[in-house]
Amino acid sequence: MQHFEKNRLVRDSDVIVYGTVLSQDVQKDFNGFPVTDTLIEVQKTYKGIPAETVKVRAAGGETDDMIYIVDEPAALTFAIGEKVVLFLGSDQGAMPETEDLLYYAVGQNQGKFKVGVRSDGMIENGPGTHSFDFNHFQNEIDELEN
């Protein structure tokens, strides 16, 4: 898995949001592999102009006829009710699967930060490679984007 620096997470993101995981739905992508679509209720936007809810697609999941497990260190997973900050891209490439706007996490699990895990106001991403001061998050985003 390619390592993303903090400034690349910010620059490669079309949208950066804080929100709550509402639901998940597994379906097959255009190649027939299971993907999990996670619906996030947006509570604050730091970059871009998302809708009130965003759908984030991640590889992997279980359908009636297939279980697809992504490489564990890179896997992007969510829990219903979880509070997250997400760095999201919207480029679906040359083969968009649906007319719905789907996002993906920039850098896979590197683009997901759990909120409320640490008491010192810091948030960390899944692999623990980056942290942000959640109390001054917008300032950090603005500095990294310039």
PAVOTI-199573 format. One record per residue (C-alpha): x, y, z; residue in three letters. Coordinates in steps of 0.05 Angstrom, whole numbers, plus 32768, in hexadecimal, padded with zeros to 4 digits. Example, Ala and Ser with C-alpha at 12.3 -4.5 7.8 and 13.67 -1.06 7.14 Angstrom:
PAVOTI-199573
- east	north	up	code
- 80F6	7FA6	809C	ALA;
- 8111	7FEB	808F	SER;
***
This chain:
PAVOTI-199573
- east	north	up	code
- 8000	8000	8000	MET;
- 801A	8045	7FED	GLN;
- 8027	8074	8028	HIS;
- 8003	80B8	8023	PHE;
- 8021	80F4	8045	GLU;
- 7FF1	8123	8069	LYS;
- 7FF5	8158	8034	ASN;
- 7FE5	8125	7FFE	ARG;
- 7FA8	810D	8024	LEU;
- 7F8F	8154	8025	VAL;
- 7FA1	8165	7FDD	ARG;
- 7F86	8124	7FBF	ASP;
- 7F44	812C	7FE4	SER;
- 7F08	814A	7FC1	ASP;
- 7EE2	814A	8002	VAL;
- 7EF7	8148	804C	ILE;
- 7EBF	813C	807D	VAL;
- 7EAE	812B	80C5	TYR;
- 7E72	80FE	80CD	GLY;
- 7E50	80C1	80EA	THR;
- 7E4A	807D	80C9	VAL;
- 7E00	806F	80BC	LEU;
- 7DFE	802E	8094	SER;
- 7E23	7FFD	8068	GLN;
- 7E0E	7FD6	802A	ASP;
- 7E35	7FA1	8005	VAL;
- 7E2D	7F99	7FBA	GLN;
- 7E57	7F84	7F7E	LYS;
- 7E81	7FB4	7F55	ASP;
- 7E84	7FB4	7F09	PHE;
- 7EB8	7F7B	7F0D	ASN;
- 7E8A	7F50	7F38	GLY;
- 7EB1	7F59	7F79	PHE;
- 7E8F	7F6C	7FBB	PRO;
- 7E97	7FB4	7FD0	VAL;
- 7E7B	7FD5	800F	THR;
- 7E58	8018	8009	ASP;
- 7E56	803E	804B	THR;
- 7E26	8078	8055	LEU;
- 7E42	80B1	807E	ILE;
- 7E18	80EA	809B	GLU;
- 7E42	8129	8091	VAL;
- 7E45	8155	80CF	GLN;
- 7E7D	8184	80BA	LYS;
- 7EA1	8191	8079	THR;
- 7EEA	81A6	8076	TYR;
- 7EF4	81A4	802B	LYS;
- 7EC6	819F	7FEF	GLY;
- 7E7B	81A0	7FEA	ILE;
- 7E5D	815C	7FFB	PRO;
- 7E14	814B	8004	ALA;
- 7DF6	8142	804A	GLU;
- 7E09	80F8	8044	THR;
- 7E42	80D9	801D	VAL;
- 7E4B	8092	8005	LYS;
- 7E91	8076	800C	VAL;
- 7EA3	8037	7FE5	ARG;
- 7ED8	8007	7FFD	ALA;
- 7EEF	7FC5	7FDE	ALA;
- 7ED9	7F87	8002	GLY;
- 7E9B	7F69	8021	GLY;
- 7E6F	7F2C	8020	GLU;
- 7E37	7F1D	7FEE	THR;
- 7E0E	7EDD	7FE8	ASP;
- 7E41	7EBC	7FBB	ASP;
- 7E84	7EDD	7FCC	MET;
- 7EAE	7EF7	8006	ILE;
- 7EE3	7F29	7FF2	TYR;
- 7F16	7F3B	8028	ILE;
- 7F46	7F75	801B	VAL;
- 7F8E	7F73	8034	ASP;
- 7F85	7F7F	807E	GLU;
- 7FB7	7FB8	8088	PRO;
- 7F97	7FE1	8051	ALA;
- 7F4E	7FCE	805E	ALA;
- 7F1D	8007	8068	LEU;
- 7EE8	7FF4	809A	THR;
- 7EB1	8019	80BE	PHE;
- 7E82	800C	80F8	ALA;
- 7E3A	8026	80FB	ILE;
- 7E39	8063	8129	GLY;
- 7E83	806F	8123	GLU;
- 7E9A	80B9	8120	LYS;
- 7ECD	80C4	80E9	VAL;
- 7EF4	80F8	80C2	VAL;
- 7EFC	80E2	807A	LEU;
- 7F29	80F9	8042	PHE;
- 7F01	80E8	8004	LEU;
- 7F0D	80E6	7FBA	GLY;
- 7ED7	80E2	7F85	SER;
- 7EFD	80CB	7F47	ASP;
- 7EDB	808C	7F2F	GLN;
- 7F0A	8084	7EF4	GLY;
- 7EF5	8073	7EAE	ALA;
- 7EC0	8040	7EC3	MET;
- 7E90	8060	7EF4	PRO;
- 7E64	8029	7F12	GLU;
- 7E28	8052	7F21	THR;
- 7E0A	8097	7F17	GLU;
- 7E0C	80A1	7F62	ASP;
- 7E47	80C9	7F7B	LEU;
- 7E73	8099	7FA1	LEU;
- 7EB0	80AC	7FC7	TYR;
- 7EED	8084	7FDA	TYR;
- 7F1D	8090	8014	ALA;
- 7F5E	80AF	7FFC	VAL;
- 7F95	807E	800D	GLY;
- 7F62	8049	8022	GLN;
- 7F65	8044	806E	ASN;
- 7F96	807F	8071	GLN;
- 7F5C	80AD	805F	GLY;
- 7F31	8099	809B	LYS;
- 7F3A	80B7	80E0	PHE;
- 7F12	80A1	811D	LYS;
- 7EF8	80D9	8148	VAL;
- 7EF2	80D5	8194	GLY;
- 7F27	809F	819D	VAL;
- 7F5B	80CA	81C0	ARG;
- 7F4D	80F9	81F9	SER;
- 7F82	812C	81E4	ASP;
- 7F5A	8144	81A7	GLY;
- 7F86	811F	8175	MET;
- 7F69	80F1	8140	ILE;
- 7F90	80BA	811D	GLU;
- 7F86	8093	80DD	ASN;
- 7F80	8047	80DA	GLY;
- 7FC8	8035	80CF	PRO;
- 7FDE	8069	8103	GLY;
- 800A	808E	80D2	THR;
- 7FEA	80D2	80DA	HIS;
- 7FC7	80FB	810F	SER;
- 7FA4	813E	810F	PHE;
- 7F90	816C	8148	ASP;
- 7F45	8168	8141	PHE;
- 7F3D	81AA	8167	ASN;
- 7F64	81CF	8131	HIS;
- 7F55	81A1	80F6	PHE;
- 7F3D	81D5	80C5	GLN;
- 7F7D	81FE	80D0	ASN;
- 7FA8	81C0	80C3	GLU;
- 7F81	81B0	8084	ILE;
- 7F88	81F8	806A	ASP;
- 7FD3	81F8	8078	GLU;
- 7FDE	81B6	8055	LEU;
- 7FB5	81CA	8019	GLU;
- 7FDE	8208	800B	ASN;
***
